[in-house]
Amino acid sequence: MKSTKILLGARIKELRKSRAMSQEQLAEKIVVDPKHLSRIEVGRGFPSLDALENIANVLGVEMKELFEFQHLDSADSVANAVDSFLESATENEMRILLKLLRALVK
């Protein structure tokens, strides 16, 4: 079972992406360091209550909606892991991954 920190981070990331907002944009609007927001989204950090309220306000949801992660299933977990990996991958690493994926799918 995943920890609440990991599920909360995935939910925040999901909501942020559904609004076509980058981590940097959300971090700026809630007045936190983008690195801290990144740690929150991957479950390595936990936002303060004030930050949670700000996140909910900026994303246009009630705070309780940040904790509605029953729908996050294993497919979403895999997609989130891939997204997280790709966000930190170099261009060369992404080219290699694309070649590997193409070879696997054939």
For each residue, the residues with C-beta under 8 A, 3 or more apart:
1:
2: 6 7 43 77
3: 6 7 43
4: 7 8 67
5: 8 9 43 44 45 46
6: 2 3 9 10 42 43
7: 2 3 4 10 11 43 69 72
8: 4 5 11 12 40 43 46 47 66 67 69
9: 5 6 12 13 40 41 42 43 45
10: 6 7 13 14 41 43 69 72 76 77 80
11: 7 8 14 15 66 67 68 69 72
12: 8 9 15 16 40 41 55 59 66
13: 9 10 16 17 41 80 83
14: 10 11 17 18 72 76 80
15: 11 12 18 19 59 61 65 66
16: 12 13 19 21 22 23 26 41 59
17: 13 14 20 21
18: 14 15
19: 15 16 59 60
20: 17
21: 16 17 25 26 59
22: 16 25 26
23: 16 26 27 34 37 38 41
24: 27 28 34
25: 21 22 28 29
26: 16 21 22 23 29 30 37 55 58 59
27: 23 24 30 31 32 33 34 36 37
28: 24 25 31 34
29: 25 26 54 58
30: 26 27 37 51 54 55 58
31: 27 28 54
32: 27 36 37 47 51
33: 27 36 37
34: 23 24 27 28 37 38
35: 38 39
36: 27 32 33 39 40 45
37: 23 26 27 30 32 33 34 40 41
38: 23 34 35 41 42
39: 35 36 42 44 45
40: 8 9 12 36 37 43 44 45 46 47 51
41: 9 10 12 13 16 23 37 38 84
42: 6 9 38 39 84
43: 2 3 5 6 7 8 9 10 40
44: 5 39 40
45: 5 9 36 39 40
46: 5 8 40
47: 8 32 40 51 52 55
48: 51 52
49: 52 53
50: 53 54
51: 30 32 40 47 48 54 55
52: 47 48 49 55 56 63 66
53: 49 50 56 57 63
54: 29 30 31 50 51 57 58
55: 12 26 30 47 51 52 58 59 66
56: 52 53 59 61 62 63 65 66
57: 53 54 60
58: 26 29 30 54 55
59: 12 15 16 19 21 26 55 56
60: 19 57
61: 15 56 65 66
62: 56 65
63: 52 53 56 66 67
64: 67 68
65: 15 56 61 62 68
66: 8 11 12 15 52 55 56 61 63
67: 4 8 11 63 64
68: 11 64 65 71
69: 7 8 10 11 72
70:
71: 68 76
72: 7 10 11 14 69 76 77
73: 76 77
74: 77 78
75: 78 79
76: 10 14 71 72 73 79 80
77: 2 10 72 73 74 80 81
78: 74 75 81 82
79: 75 76 82 83
80: 10 13 14 76 77 83 84
81: 77 78 84 85
82: 78 79 85 86
83: 13 79 80 86 87
84: 41 42 80 81 87 88
85: 81 82 88 89
86: 82 83 89 94 97
87: 83 84
88: 84 85
89: 85 86 93 94 97
90: 93 94
91: 94 95
92: 95 96
93: 89 90 96 97
94: 86 89 90 91 97 98
95: 91 92 98 99
96: 92 93 99 100
97: 86 89 93 94 100 101
98: 94 95 101 102
99: 95 96 102 103
100: 96 97 103 104
101: 97 98 104 105
102: 98 99 105 106
103: 99 100 106
104: 100 101
105: 101 102
106: 102 103
